[in-house]
Amino acid sequence: MCLAVPGKIMSITQINEFERMGKVNFGGITKDINLSYVPEAKVDDYVIVHVGFALSVVDEEEAQKVFEYLKEMDDIDELNADESK
């Protein structure tokens, strides 16, 4: 199953005129994420991420709700398992 999950932008690097990459924290796991689809996103914003791309900006309350749902479904363990690959 594919999930889009929220993460908090920790830093942003402008690669060129059209491409931005960000360090995004997913509850303790940090990954490099392409921010090109969300040019309005800034450091400390929460974004919904799918397959390495941020798709939308969400508020912190919405991000926390999703984390709670994932914890309830034990899917948060799958995210941690992916980090070890």
Buried (B, 14 or more C-beta within 10 A) or exposed (E): EEEBBBBBBEEBEEEEEEEBBBBBBBBEEBBEBBBBEBEEBEEEBBBBBEEEBBEBBBEEEBBEEBBEEBEEEEEBEEBEEEEEE
